[in-house]
Amino acid sequence: MADIAQGGGGGHGDKKVRSKKASTRVDMTPMVDLGFLLITFFILATTLSKPKSMSLAVPDKQEKLTETEPLKASKVLTLFLGKDNTVWALDRIAADDEKAKAELKKVSYGPDLRTLIFQAKAIVDRENPKDDKGVSQFVCVIKPLKSSTYKNMVDVLDEMAVTKSKRYALVDALTTTEKELLGDKAN
Amino acid sequence: MPALKPKRNFPMMDMTAMCDVAFLLLTFFILTAQFKSQDAATIETPSSISAIPVPDSDIMIISIGKDGKVYFGVDNQQTRLAMLENISQTEGIQFSDKQKKVFSLQANFGVPIRSLPQWLNVGVTNPDKLKDVPQPGVPTDSTSQNELAKWIYQARRANNKLRIAIKGDNVSKFPVFKDVMASLQAQNINKFNLVTGSEAPPAGWTSDK
């Protein structure tokens, strides 16, 4: 490609006019250097991994809720997201239960939390059959406390996706019994 | 049989093919490049196993910074102008054409409406200084002064196809997110996206869909 066709003069003139035998081959090395330099620049300047997103749907506040059966505590795992990346879990027990104080467990994010959710879900599934749509009756209530971070919340929502818990609720208000139960942890 | 003449050529590789490849790749990268936009604050998002890509166009991004400051941004310049026009009508603040131009170039901002003209003036006089001006964040707290809700409303009036994404920093506190969510819910927006980094799902995990 870099060669330019030589001797366009035709057949007869060949013997009389001797064209110069200088090579027209162009050294491509600097051009290649330049090409790769620019490639490097463009690779570094672009955003490589595109951000992903998780969708979050919250219940409509204006919609009138029809009376539903209250949740049974035996199907619910309540997670309180506290400060310094800790989770306080109430596993299938209501906050006003007298055993609640002793049952309140401290868990950390990651494998611990995941195992806890899996265990609670397995027990609920064993005791309660799946509903007519084939969804487990296990419910997870997520209550981020004031001192929890946004990452904590995303982490827990992610755990919901990992453990395939379809029923979860993000609630920010604490009931009075929960406030008593958590005490100073609630801040 | 004549003696074999050793070739005297200097060993030279033909770079043409390599050059072709280099420029082909270069073209590809130029065409697909999406430059990192200059944001008002750097935000480190948490990661999740979710794999829904964030849409490129028609998107409104509400960012929550490390310190709980809220920044607001819309992707399209036309939408930004229309949104500013709406705000200037409802709030009774006039913006000059130059100020509007500066505003339309900002990916996002965290300035209360009252101090917006002042902030934009910095961009008119010396554009390089604009990014050094500290931004206090869009006020979200009380319901009467909830400017974020106003911006969201006017942005959606300007472009009703806008989708909403919330981009929070790892260490930002939950109550700020709650305020942002309340501003959205007050306008009957109940479905939005949380921008996260990507993370590999645990081994053996498959999506249901």
Interface residues (C-beta under 8 A of the other chain):
Chain A: M1 A2 D27 M28 T29 M31 V32 G35 F36 L38 I39 F42 I43 A45 T46 T47 S49 K50 P51 K52 S53 M54 S55 L56 A57 V58 P59 D60 K61 Q62 L81 R114 P144 L145 K146 S147 S148 T149 Y150 K151 N152 M153 V154 D155 L157 D158 A161 V162 K164 D172
Chain B: M12 D14 M15 T16 M18 C19 D20 A22 F23 L25 L26 F29 I30 T32 A33 Q34 F35 K36 T45 P46 S48 I49 S50 A51 I52 P53 V54 I64 A165 K167 G168 D169 N170 V171 S172 K173 F174 P175 V176 F177 K178 M181 Q185 A186 N188 N190 K191 F192 N193 L194 V195 T196 G197 S198 E199 P201 P202 W205 D208
